[in-house]
Amino acid sequence: MPRESRCPFDPPPALKDLQAQGPLTKVRLWDGSEPWLVTRYAEQRALLGDARVSADTDSPGYPTKASPDAGEGKLSFIMMDDPEHARLRRMVTAPFAVKKVEALRPAVQRIVDGLIDDMLAGPSPVDLVDVFALPIPSLVICELLGVPYEEHDFFQEHTKTMVRTTATPEERGMASREVAGYLAGLLGKRLAEPKDDLLSSVAGRITAGELTHQQATEMALLLLIAGHETTANMIALGTLALLRNPDQLALLRETDDPRFVAGAVEELLRYLHITHLGRRRAVTEDIEIGGRVIKAGEGVIMVNEIGNRDPEVFADPDRLDLTRDARRHVAFGFGVHQCLGQPLARMELQVVYGTLYKRIPTLKLAVPLEAVRFKSDAFIYGVHALPVSW
C-alpha cells in the first residue's frame, strides 16, 4: 500500500481506513488466496498468542509473500511451531537474556562514543547511516556471534540484496547462498577450534547431534541479518523522526533520567515500525474473534504498524509523544514467536538515543526532507542515507 509522501512515518491511509471499519478484513493476494488482514491491536495480540495459529509456512492457508518462483523458504526456527520452534530457540536464548545484554552496555557505550568522536573529528555533513547507524549493530552482532567485523562490507551488501524487494529471486538466492556459505565455513572452524562466542555455541550443538550443519548455518544467518539490519534502520529512522519533532528531541536531549530514555525508545518503537509485510500465520482450528469466525485452513496477516496506531489503545496515536507509556506496543510481536533479540535492540537504542543528541546537540538534517530516499524497495523500512550536519 502506498504511503503518503507528506508523512513517511505514518501507515498507509488505506490501512487506517480498514482499521476504522473493523478489526478483520478479507484481502486478496497475488495467488488468489484471501487471508484475513488484522488491523486492531487487541485482535493482533490475541491471535499472536493463540496456539491455534501457526507460523509454519507449510500449514494450509499460510499467506505466501510472493509468486512461487521467489524461492520463499523457512528462515530457521521463526517459521516453525512448538515444540521444534522452542527446542531450536532455546539454543540461542542465553546471550540475549536481559542480564547478559546489560553486561554488554558499557561496550556498546564505548562503540557509540567512539563513532561520535570520529564524526566530530571529520567533515560535516556526513551520512549518518554509513558512519553511525549501520556500524553500531554490525559491530555488536559480529562480536556476539564471533564474525570478523572486517567482513562487514561483504555481509552488509549481500543482506541489502536479500531484503530488497526489487531484487530478482535469483539475486536474493545467490546473496543468501554466499552469506550462508561464509557462515558455514566459520562454523566449520569453530567445530575444530571453539571460541567464546555464539557461533561456537551453535557449533557445539552440531557436535552433540542436536543440529545439522545446515540448521546451524540457517540459525547463524538469521541472527546475523536480524542483528544488524533492523536496528540500523531504527537508529536512522528514529533520528529523522526526532529531527522532525524538535520538541520531543529537546526532551530527550535534556534528560539525565535513564528511565525516560527507555520510555522514549518504547514510544519510538511504537511510532515507527520498520517491518511492513505483517506477521503471517495460518489458523489450524476455527477461531471466533472480532465478531468473525476464522476457519481452520485460512490465513491471517497481522500488520503491527497499524496495531501500534490503534486509537483504542494509544490516545492520539499518530503523534510522537516521548512521555507516553508505550510499553504495550507490538513492534517485536507477541507470544512465543516474539523477537528473540529485543533486549539487545532495546539496549542499543537506549545507548544511541541517550548519547547522540547530547554529544551533538546541534545535529540537523543537511538536506530537505523531500531529498531523503526511503526504502520503499525493501522488506525492512528505513532510509537509504541520512545526510546530517551540526
C-alpha positions in Angstrom: 0.0 0.0 0.0 1.4 3.5 -0.9 2.4 5.8 1.9 1.7 9.5 1.9 4.7 11.5 0.9 3.9 14.2 3.4 4.4 11.9 6.4 6.8 9.0 5.7 6.3 7.7 9.3 2.6 7.0 9.1 0.9 3.8 7.9 -0.8 4.0 4.5 -4.2 5.7 4.6 -5.9 2.6 3.3 -4.8 0.7 6.4 -6.2 3.4 8.6 -9.5 3.2 6.7 -9.6 -0.6 7.2 -8.9 -0.3 10.9 -11.8 2.2 11.3 -14.1 -0.3 9.6 -13.3 -3.2 11.9 -10.6 -5.5 13.2 -10.6 -8.1 10.4 -10.9 -7.7 6.7 -10.6 -10.3 3.9 -7.9 -9.3 1.3 -6.8 -10.9 -1.9 -3.2 -11.9 -2.5 -1.2 -12.5 -5.7 -2.2 -16.2 -5.8 -5.9 -15.6 -5.4 -6.0 -16.6 -1.7 -8.0 -14.5 0.7 -6.4 -14.3 4.2 -7.7 -12.1 6.9 -6.0 -8.7 7.4 -5.9 -8.0 11.2 -5.6 -4.2 11.9 -6.6 -3.7 15.5 -4.3 -4.2 18.5 -6.5 -6.5 20.7 -7.1 -9.0 17.9 -3.5 -9.0 16.8 -2.2 -9.8 20.3 -4.9 -12.4 20.8 -4.0 -14.2 17.6 -0.3 -14.0 18.1 -0.6 -15.6 21.5 -3.0 -18.3 20.3 -1.6 -21.9 20.0 -4.2 -22.5 17.2 -2.3 -20.0 15.0 0.6 -21.5 13.1 3.8 -19.8 11.9 4.8 -22.9 9.8 4.9 -21.9 6.2 3.7 -25.4 5.2 0.5 -25.1 7.2 -2.6 -25.0 4.9 -3.7 -21.4 4.3 -0.4 -19.8 5.2 -0.3 -16.4 3.3 2.7 -16.5 1.0 4.6 -13.3 0.3 5.4 -13.7 -3.4 5.0 -15.8 -6.5 6.2 -19.4 -6.4 9.4 -18.6 -8.3 10.5 -16.2 -5.5 12.1 -19.0 -3.6 10.5 -18.3 -0.2 11.7 -20.8 2.3 11.9 -21.2 6.0 14.2 -18.9 7.9 15.3 -21.2 10.7 13.1 -21.6 13.7 11.0 -18.4 13.3 8.9 -20.2 10.7 8.3 -23.3 12.8 5.8 -24.2 15.6 6.4 -25.6 19.0 7.8 -28.0 20.1 10.6 -27.8 17.4 10.5 -24.0 17.4 11.0 -23.9 21.2 13.8 -26.5 21.0 15.8 -24.5 18.5 15.1 -21.1 20.0 16.3 -22.3 23.4 19.7 -23.0 21.9 20.4 -19.3 21.3 18.4 -17.6 24.0 21.0 -17.2 26.7 23.1 -14.5 25.1 20.0 -12.4 24.6 18.8 -12.6 28.2 18.4 -9.2 29.9 21.3 -9.7 32.4 23.7 -10.8 29.6 22.7 -7.9 27.4 23.1 -5.4 30.3 26.7 -6.7 30.7 27.3 -5.5 27.1 26.1 -2.0 27.8 29.5 -0.5 28.6 31.0 -1.9 25.4 28.1 -0.6 23.3 28.6 2.8 25.0 32.3 2.8 24.0 31.3 1.9 20.4 28.8 4.8 20.3 31.1 7.3 21.8 34.0 6.2 19.5 31.8 6.7 16.4 30.7 10.1 17.6 34.3 11.1 18.3 35.1 10.1 14.7 32.2 12.1 13.4 33.2 15.2 15.3 36.8 14.9 14.1 35.8 14.6 10.5 33.9 16.8 7.9 30.3 17.8 8.1 27.8 16.8 6.6 28.0 13.0 6.8 25.7 10.2 6.0 24.5 9.0 9.5 23.6 5.6 8.1 27.1 4.9 6.9 29.2 6.3 9.7 26.9 5.6 12.7 23.6 3.8 12.4 24.9 0.7 10.5 28.3 0.3 12.2 26.8 0.1 15.8 24.6 -3.0 15.5 27.1 -4.6 13.0 29.9 -4.3 15.5 27.8 -5.6 18.3 26.4 -8.6 16.5 29.8 -9.5 15.0 31.3 -9.5 18.4 28.4 -11.6 19.8 28.4 -14.2 17.0 32.2 -14.2 16.5 32.1 -13.0 12.9 35.1 -10.8 11.9 33.9 -7.2 11.6 36.5 -6.8 8.7 34.0 -8.8 6.6 31.1 -6.4 7.3 31.1 -4.9 3.7 30.6 -8.5 2.4 27.6 -9.4 4.5 26.0 -6.0 4.5 26.0 -5.8 0.7 24.5 -9.3 0.4 22.0 -8.6 3.2 20.8 -5.5 1.3 20.1 -7.7 -1.7 18.3 -10.3 0.4 15.8 -7.7 1.8 15.4 -5.7 -1.4 12.0 -6.2 -3.0 13.3 -5.2 -6.4 16.0 -7.9 -6.4 15.1 -10.9 -8.6 14.6 -14.3 -6.9 17.9 -15.4 -8.4 19.7 -12.4 -6.9 18.2 -12.9 -3.5 19.0 -16.6 -3.6 22.6 -16.0 -4.7 23.1 -13.5 -1.9 21.7 -15.9 0.7 23.9 -18.7 -0.5 27.0 -16.5 -0.4 26.5 -15.5 3.2 25.3 -19.0 4.2 28.5 -20.4 2.6 30.6 -18.0 4.5 28.9 -18.7 7.8 29.1 -22.5 7.2 32.9 -22.1 6.8 33.1 -20.2 10.1 31.1 -22.9 11.8 33.5 -25.5 10.4 36.4 -23.5 12.0 34.5 -23.3 15.3 34.0 -27.1 15.3 37.7 -27.5 15.1 38.7 -24.6 17.4 35.9 -23.4 19.6 35.9 -19.8 21.0 33.9 -17.9 23.5 31.2 -16.7 21.1 27.7 -17.7 19.9 28.9 -19.4 16.7 31.0 -21.8 18.9 27.9 -22.5 21.0 25.9 -23.3 17.9 28.7 -25.4 16.5 28.7 -27.3 19.8 25.1 -28.3 19.1 26.3 -29.9 15.8 28.8 -31.9 17.8 26.1 -33.0 20.2 23.9 -34.2 17.4 21.2 -31.6 18.2 21.6 -29.6 15.0 22.6 -30.4 11.4 25.2 -28.3 9.8 22.5 -26.7 7.6 20.3 -25.9 10.6 23.2 -24.3 12.4 24.0 -22.2 9.3 20.4 -21.1 8.9 20.3 -20.1 12.6 23.5 -18.1 12.3 22.2 -16.4 9.1 19.0 -15.4 10.8 20.9 -13.9 13.8 23.4 -12.0 11.6 20.7 -10.4 9.4 18.2 -9.7 12.2 21.0 -8.4 14.5 22.1 -5.5 12.3 19.7 -4.6 9.6 16.7 -3.9 11.8 18.4 -1.9 14.5 20.4 0.1 12.0 17.2 1.2 10.2 15.6 2.0 13.5 18.5 4.2 14.6 18.4 6.3 11.4 14.6 6.4 11.1 14.3 7.3 14.8 16.8 10.1 14.4 14.9 11.5 11.4 11.6 11.4 13.3 13.2 13.2 16.3 14.6 15.9 14.0 11.2 16.4 12.5 9.7 16.7 16.1 12.1 19.1 17.8 10.0 19.5 20.9 10.4 15.7 21.5 14.1 15.8 20.6 14.6 18.5 23.2 13.0 16.3 25.9 15.4 13.5 25.1 18.5 15.8 24.8 17.9 17.4 28.1 17.1 14.4 30.3 19.5 12.6 32.6 16.9 10.0 33.5 17.7 6.6 32.0 14.1 5.6 32.7 12.9 8.4 30.4 15.3 7.3 27.7 14.0 3.8 28.0 10.4 5.0 27.7 11.3 7.2 24.7 12.7 4.1 23.0 9.4 2.3 23.5 7.5 5.2 22.0 9.8 5.3 19.0 9.3 1.6 18.5 5.5 2.1 18.7 5.5 5.1 16.4 8.0 3.8 13.8 7.6 0.3 12.5 10.3 -0.9 10.2 8.7 -4.2 9.0 5.7 -3.6 6.9 4.9 -7.1 5.5 2.9 -8.1 8.5 3.3 -11.2 10.7 1.7 -14.0 8.7 0.1 -17.1 10.2 -2.3 -19.9 9.3 -5.2 -21.0 11.6 -5.3 -24.7 12.5 -8.7 -24.6 14.2 -11.8 -22.4 13.9 -11.4 -19.2 16.0 -14.1 -16.8 16.8 -12.7 -13.3 17.2 -13.6 -9.7 16.5 -17.2 -10.7 15.6 -15.9 -13.1 12.9 -15.1 -16.8 12.6 -11.7 -17.5 11.1 -11.9 -21.1 9.7 -9.2 -23.7 10.0 -7.0 -23.5 6.9 -7.4 -19.8 6.5 -4.5 -17.3 6.7 -4.1 -14.2 8.8 -1.8 -11.2 8.4 -1.2 -9.1 11.5 0.0 -5.6 10.4 1.6 -4.5 13.6 2.4 -1.0 12.3 -1.3 -0.2 12.3 -1.9 -2.1 15.5 0.5 0.2 17.2 -1.6 3.1 15.9 -4.9 1.8 17.3 -6.7 4.8 18.9 -8.5 2.4 21.3 -5.1 1.6 22.9 -2.9 4.7 22.3 -4.5 8.1 22.5 -3.7 10.4 19.6 -1.7 7.5 18.1 -0.3 9.5 15.1 1.6 11.8 17.4 5.1 11.1 18.6 4.9 11.6 22.4 8.0 10.5 24.4 6.2 10.9 27.6 3.7 8.3 26.7 3.7 4.8 28.3 4.1 2.8 25.1 5.3 -0.5 26.6 2.3 -2.4 25.3 3.3 -2.0 21.7 3.7 -5.0 19.4 6.8 -3.8 17.4 8.5 -7.0 18.5 5.5 -9.2 18.0 3.8 -11.1 20.8 3.6 -14.7 22.1 6.2 -17.5 21.6 7.5 -16.0 18.4 8.2 -12.5 19.6 11.6 -11.2 18.7 14.4 -13.1 20.4 16.8 -10.2 20.2 14.6 -7.5 21.6 16.6 -6.9 24.9 19.7 -6.3 22.7 17.9 -4.0 20.4 16.4 -2.0 23.3 19.7 -1.6 25.0 21.4 -0.5 21.8 18.7 2.1 21.1 18.8 3.4 24.6 22.5 4.0 24.4 22.2 5.7 21.0 19.2 7.9 21.8 20.6 8.7 25.2 24.0 9.8 23.8 23.9 11.1 20.2 21.8 14.2 20.8 23.7 15.2 23.9 27.1 14.8 22.3 26.0 16.7 19.1 23.2 19.0 20.3 23.1 20.9 17.0 22.6 17.9 14.9 20.3 18.7 12.0 19.2 17.3 8.6 21.5 18.5 5.9 19.0 18.2 3.1 15.3 18.9 2.7 13.1 16.0 3.8 12.0 15.6 0.2 15.5 14.7 -0.7 15.7 11.8 1.8 15.2 8.5 0.0 13.1 6.0 1.9 13.3 2.2 1.5 10.1 1.6 -0.3 12.0 -1.1 -2.2 12.9 -3.3 0.8 11.3 -5.7 3.2 12.7 -3.6 6.1 11.7 0.1 6.0 14.1 2.9 6.7 16.3 5.4 4.8 19.0 4.7 2.2 21.0 7.6 3.6 20.6 10.3 6.2 22.8 13.4 5.5 23.2 15.3 8.7 25.4 18.3 9.8 26.0 20.2 13.0 
